[in-house]
Amino acid sequence: MWQFIPCAAGCMKPALTGVNLCANHIADKESFAVQMAEEMKRKTSIVDMVGAGLEFKNVDFSGQHFYTSNFSQAVFNSCSFYKTIIKICFFDFASFNNCDFSHSIIDYAALGGAAIKDCTFCNSDILHVNFNGAAIVDTRFDHSNMYNSRFITATISSTSFNDCNVKKVFFIDSSQTNVSFKASNTAEAVYKMDEIL
């Protein structure tokens, strides 16, 4: 698991991998993000990396493996995570715009409070993933196994979960507008606290 090393500027945000400063205090945040993306693309497995608060644009992470890494509050614009494996990673309060997670395996990841727009997670295994409080718009999860994931208090609009396994998926207090669950096992999802008591 990535080790929390506080920013040397004293702000208590996590220092980025390879330096002793966080994304808010590094001199050239944009260049550092490009450099980190290039380093990640050279690896098959990305382990214990901290890229919290950085912005990644048009990066192809397809086929890579992310383990125990921290990308909290990061921004991903037009990035591909096609056929990636993501396990025990933190993307809480991150932003994903026009990103492709299709055919991926995502286990025990934290996307709580994330902003997810115009993305696809189709044909993926999304198991035990925390989307609590996320804002999800124009996104597709079709043909995915969502077992035991959480969308508690999430705001979900113009999004589809068609032909998904939503067994033990928690939608408690979520707001849903124009959301489709066609051919999904919605009777096995959890919508109220009293359903689990």
C-alpha positions, -999 to 999 in steps of 0.1 A, spaced: 0 0 0 13 35 -8 28 52 21 15 86 31 43 111 29 31 146 36 40 175 13 73 192 24 54 226 21 35 216 52 0 214 37 -5 178 48 -15 167 13 3 136 0 36 141 -18 37 129 -54 58 99 -63 94 109 -69 92 143 -52 86 157 -18 58 181 -28 21 177 -35 4 187 -68 -5 221 -54 31 230 -46 51 215 -74 66 241 -97 53 228 -131 22 206 -124 14 201 -160 48 189 -171 51 167 -140 18 150 -150 31 144 -185 63 129 -171 44 107 -147 21 95 -174 51 85 -196 66 67 -167 34 48 -161 31 38 -197 65 22 -196 54 -1 -169 30 -31 -169 22 -27 -133 17 6 -115 22 -1 -78 20 23 -48 21 54 -70 8 88 -59 -6 111 -86 -31 128 -64 -43 162 -78 -26 159 -112 -44 162 -145 -39 136 -172 -50 143 -208 -53 119 -237 -33 91 -219 -37 55 -230 -34 33 -200 -49 3 -218 -39 -31 -205 -20 -18 -175 -24 -29 -139 -29 -4 -111 -24 -16 -75 -26 2 -42 -21 37 -57 -35 71 -49 -50 94 -75 -74 112 -52 -87 145 -67 -69 138 -100 -84 147 -134 -85 123 -163 -97 138 -196 -101 115 -227 -80 87 -211 -83 50 -220 -83 24 -192 -94 -3 -217 -87 -38 -203 -70 -24 -173 -68 -41 -139 -74 -17 -109 -72 -31 -74 -73 -12 -41 -68 22 -56 -80 56 -45 -97 79 -70 -120 97 -45 -131 131 -56 -113 126 -90 -129 137 -123 -132 115 -153 -144 130 -186 -148 109 -218 -128 80 -204 -130 43 -214 -129 16 -187 -145 -11 -209 -135 -47 -205 -117 -39 -172 -114 -55 -138 -119 -29 -110 -119 -44 -74 -120 -26 -40 -114 9 -56 -126 42 -40 -144 66 -64 -164 83 -37 -173 118 -46 -159 114 -81 -173 134 -111 -178 109 -139 -191 122 -172 -194 106 -207 -175 75 -197 -180 38 -204 -175 9 -180 -191 -17 -203 -183 -54 -201 -163 -50 -169 -160 -66 -135 -166 -38 -110 -166 -55 -76 -168 -39 -42 -162 -4 -56 -172 27 -37 -191 53 -59 -207 69 -28 -216 105 -34 -203 104 -70 -219 125 -97 -224 102 -127 -237 116 -161 -240 102 -196 -221 70 -186 -226 33 -195 -220 3 -173 -238 -21 -196 -230 -59 -195 -210 -55 -163 -208 -74 -130 -213 -47 -103 -215 -71 -74 -215 -55 -39 -206 -20 -52 -219 12 -36 -237 42 -51 -250 55 -17 -261 92 -21 -247 93 -57 -264 115 -83 -269 95 -115 -283 108 -147 -286 97 -183 -267 66 -174 -273 29 -182 -268 -3 -162 -283 -26 -189 -278 -63 -185 -257 -58 -154 -254 -79 -123 -265 -55 -95 -267 -81 -67 -260 -64 -34 -253 -31 -51 -263 -3 -28 -283 26 -43 -295 40 -9 -305 77 -11 -292 79 -46 -308 104 -70 -316 88 -104 -328 106 -135 -332 89 -169 -313 58 -157 -319 24 -174 -316 -10 -158 -330 -30 -187 -324 -68 -182 -306 -63 -149 -314 -81 -117 -326 -50 -99 -346 -71 -73 -313 -81 -58 -300 -45 -54 -304 -26 -22 -324 7 -22 -333 12 15 -315 6 48 -343 -16 61 -336 -41 33 -303 -50 50 -315 -51 86 
